[in-house]
Amino acid sequence: MSPSPPLSGRTAIVTGASSGIGRAIALELGRAGAHVFLSGRSREPMDATAKQIEQAGGRAGVVVADLRDEGQVQDLVAEAVRETGRLDVMVNNAGLSHPAGIVDGSPGEWREMLELNVLSLLVGCQAAVRAMRACGAEGHIVNVSSIAAQRRDSGVYGATKHAVNCISATLRTELEEDSIRVVNVMPGAIATNFARNFDPEFVKGFAKMSGVGEDVEVTRGEKLPDDVIEALQPKMKQLLGNAEDVAKAVLYAVTQPIEVNVAEIVVRPPKQLNL
Ligand SMILES: NC(=O)c1ccc[n+]([C@@H]2O[C@H](COP(=O)([O-])OP(=O)(O)OC[C@H]3O[C@@H](n4cnc5c(N)ncnc54)[C@H](OP(=O)(O)O)[C@@H]3O)[C@@H](O)[C@H]2O)c1
């Protein structure tokens, strides 16, 4: 008889699961046997990932939400608990960057980054701790930060990720006596839709350098087709990591015994771009 997968019987939530790193983490946790709840704003890609998980014999649910709204974060956690009676892994991954500087940036863009990257993550941490305590879970809270938190001059986006590092470290201390570990993940540049708010010429330059195509349509704020990202990453692997490698690191951290805290993880390609 083959052993049951490591997360069998566990419930996991992944925010920002409609694209990039979050989608890869949802798939990895689903393959490892967790009942995964995927959340983000775009239903279609999450339905497709949930189907992939289910076709491989796993269980998945989709919760469409704008996670800048604290009530929608709390409802997401409540929904997972209502359906499965528990919560074991909370991955606070949803995040975005508007790269403009302080002199040229706009308060609306700063607010969007602060609300999603910091406030929604804080609410997700709090709701997850309450749900994990209520079901007596040996739980893991995974916060997706960035290597931008390792540089002092990484802009407003970087400031939100410095805040994530501080929140993870503080929560880790608050939970020392609980059976809940906190994992802070700092990815380097990873091939995803992260650059969707960057200058389209910068993104086109990458596509051109990789030889993927000069005719790739890039519109600020819009996602690139999956096949473009999938084709681009292997050609640019010195500069752009693969989301699956971040997901594998997360799976490693959340499958350790509860007295082992994989506290911080950096996953990056060989050459480092400043994010
Ligand atoms: N890729 C990198 O180079 C890199 C490096 C370091 C850190 N990170 C961090 O990794 C995390 C994931 O980013 P990614 O690279 O995978 O980028 P991505 O492909 O753009 O994915 C971002 C995810 O966040 C979701 N999201 C955005 N706004 C939301 C909102 N208001 N409510 C709910 N969901 C929302 C998106 O969903 P919709 O598209 O459905 O809105 C999407 O699923 C972020 O925290 C980012 O800061 C990325």
Ligand as a Chemical Component Dictionary entry (heavy atoms), coordinates in Angstrom:
data_LIG
# 
_chem_comp.id                   LIG 
_chem_comp.type                 NON-POLYMER 
_chem_comp.pdbx_formal_charge   0 
_chem_comp.three_letter_code    LIG 
# 
loop_
_chem_comp_atom.comp_id 
_chem_comp_atom.atom_id 
_chem_comp_atom.alt_atom_id 
_chem_comp_atom.type_symbol 
_chem_comp_atom.charge 
_chem_comp_atom.model_Cartn_x 
_chem_comp_atom.model_Cartn_y 
_chem_comp_atom.model_Cartn_z 
_chem_comp_atom.pdbx_ordinal 
LIG N1  N1  N 0  7.413  37.473 -9.474  1  
LIG C1  C1  C 0  8.377  38.043 -8.796  2  
LIG O1  O1  O 0  9.430  38.388 -9.356  3  
LIG C2  C2  C 0  8.223  38.268 -7.301  4  
LIG C3  C3  C 0  9.385  38.515 -6.571  5  
LIG C4  C4  C 0  9.282  38.725 -5.193  6  
LIG C5  C5  C 0  8.043  38.664 -4.589  7  
LIG N2  N2  N 1  6.932  38.422 -5.328  8  
LIG C6  C6  C 0  5.645  38.364 -4.615  9  
LIG O2  O2  O 0  4.981  37.153 -4.960  10 
LIG C7  C7  C 0  3.585  37.322 -4.765  11 
LIG C8  C8  C 0  2.855  36.758 -5.981  12 
LIG O3  O3  O 0  3.143  37.554 -7.124  13 
LIG P1  P1  P 0  3.388  36.925 -8.567  14 
LIG O4  O4  O 0  4.784  37.195 -8.932  15 
LIG O5  O5  O -1 2.883  35.560 -8.645  16 
LIG O6  O6  O 0  2.506  37.933 -9.444  17 
LIG P2  P2  P 0  1.167  37.715 -10.291 18 
LIG O7  O7  O 0  1.387  36.657 -11.305 19 
LIG O8  O8  O 0  0.792  39.071 -10.757 20 
LIG O9  O9  O 0  0.115  37.188 -9.215  21 
LIG C9  C9  C 0  -0.450 38.060 -8.249  22 
LIG C10 C10 C 0  -1.683 37.420 -7.670  23 
LIG O10 O10 O 0  -2.263 38.344 -6.716  24 
LIG C11 C11 C 0  -3.653 38.478 -7.026  25 
LIG N3  N3  N 0  -4.216 39.789 -6.682  26 
LIG C12 C12 C 0  -3.816 41.013 -7.075  27 
LIG N4  N4  N 0  -4.619 41.947 -6.556  28 
LIG C13 C13 C 0  -5.566 41.296 -5.823  29 
LIG C14 C14 C 0  -6.660 41.704 -5.051  30 
LIG N5  N5  N 0  -6.976 43.002 -4.899  31 
LIG N6  N6  N 0  -7.431 40.760 -4.466  32 
LIG C15 C15 C 0  -7.138 39.446 -4.623  33 
LIG N7  N7  N 0  -6.091 38.998 -5.319  34 
LIG C16 C16 C 0  -5.310 39.915 -5.922  35 
LIG C17 C17 C 0  -3.730 38.274 -8.508  36 
LIG O11 O11 O 0  -5.047 37.906 -8.833  37 
LIG P3  P3  P 0  -5.843 38.540 -10.095 38 
LIG O12 O12 O 0  -4.875 38.538 -11.213 39 
LIG O13 O13 O 0  -6.955 37.573 -10.247 40 
LIG O14 O14 O 0  -6.223 39.880 -9.683  41 
LIG C18 C18 C 0  -2.735 37.137 -8.714  42 
LIG O15 O15 O 0  -3.355 35.901 -8.446  43 
LIG C19 C19 C 0  3.363  38.798 -4.496  44 
LIG O16 O16 O 0  3.202  39.007 -3.113  45 
LIG C20 C20 C 0  4.658  39.442 -4.969  46 
LIG O17 O17 O 0  4.929  40.654 -4.312  47 
LIG C21 C21 C 0  6.994  38.215 -6.675  48 
# 
loop_
_chem_comp_bond.comp_id 
_chem_comp_bond.atom_id_1 
_chem_comp_bond.atom_id_2 
_chem_comp_bond.value_order 
_chem_comp_bond.pdbx_ordinal 
LIG N1  C1  SING 1  
LIG C1  O1  DOUB 2  
LIG C1  C2  SING 3  
LIG C2  C3  SING 4  
LIG C2  C21 DOUB 5  
LIG C3  C4  DOUB 6  
LIG C4  C5  SING 7  
LIG C5  N2  DOUB 8  
LIG N2  C6  SING 9  
LIG N2  C21 SING 10 
LIG C6  O2  SING 11 
LIG C6  C20 SING 12 
LIG O2  C7  SING 13 
LIG C7  C8  SING 14 
LIG C7  C19 SING 15 
LIG C8  O3  SING 16 
LIG O3  P1  SING 17 
LIG P1  O4  DOUB 18 
LIG P1  O5  SING 19 
LIG P1  O6  SING 20 
LIG O6  P2  SING 21 
LIG P2  O7  DOUB 22 
LIG P2  O8  SING 23 
LIG P2  O9  SING 24 
LIG O9  C9  SING 25 
LIG C9  C10 SING 26 
LIG C10 O10 SING 27 
LIG C10 C18 SING 28 
LIG O10 C11 SING 29 
LIG C11 N3  SING 30 
LIG C11 C17 SING 31 
LIG N3  C12 SING 32 
LIG N3  C16 SING 33 
LIG C12 N4  DOUB 34 
LIG N4  C13 SING 35 
LIG C13 C14 SING 36 
LIG C13 C16 DOUB 37 
LIG C14 N5  SING 38 
LIG C14 N6  DOUB 39 
LIG N6  C15 SING 40 
LIG C15 N7  DOUB 41 
LIG N7  C16 SING 42 
LIG C17 O11 SING 43 
LIG C17 C18 SING 44 
LIG O11 P3  SING 45 
LIG P3  O12 DOUB 46 
LIG P3  O13 SING 47 
LIG P3  O14 SING 48 
LIG C18 O15 SING 49 
LIG C19 O16 SING 50 
LIG C19 C20 SING 51 
LIG C20 O17 SING 52 
# 
